[in-house]
Amino acid sequence: MRNEGLFEYEAFWENRGDIKKRGKPLPLLTYAEILKFKSLLNRVLDHKFFYDEKGEVYAERLSDLYSLQHSIDGLRKVRLRLNNAWWIAENPEAITTRTFTIQDLEFVNSDINQFFSIEGWRLVRAEMQQILKRESIKRIPIDLDIFHRLNVLIALESFDSYSSCIDSLLCEYYDANDLKD
């Protein structure tokens, strides 16, 4: 059985040591993000994420509170918990035998906060934002003459983007032909 409030749970980076708070709080993982960013999380929780091509450690990605091996072992624990969450999401009939609770999510976030450096976690959050951005923007090929005609229309009608221009044209078409979205 799923724990109530699992999808509403939020956690933020807890500063440690001499790191000063600045700007907005840095979010840790939500349950929805765990499900959405499975491949990214698998990649960043693997020991390869912390090494460059030459085999040297990206020290800025790991917490300086623990040794490299201790941090990587701790993140392996996180990955096991996440594998459990992914398995449950992919096998909903098995929820009676395996669970992923708010406490599991708290452990995951606590370990992330403990074993990642703040710079390393910012890098992961930035990659999450890039994935979301790529999913929300689609590129379509258009002929050059249509592109120039769109530019003329944008200038004449003072549209702020190609999306708003195309949206206006589509709305006019839908209205003229009594179509619904």
Buried (B, 14 or more C-beta within 10 A) or exposed (E): EBBEEBEEBEBEBBBEEEEEEEEEEBBBBBBEBBBBBBEBBBEBBBBEBBBEEEEEEBEEBBBEEBEEEBBBEBBBBBBEBBBBBBEBBEEEEEEEEEBBBBEBBEBBBBBBBBBBBBEBBBBBBEBBEEBEEEEEEEEEEEEEEEEEEBEEBBEEEEBEEBEEBBEBBEEEEEEEEEEEE
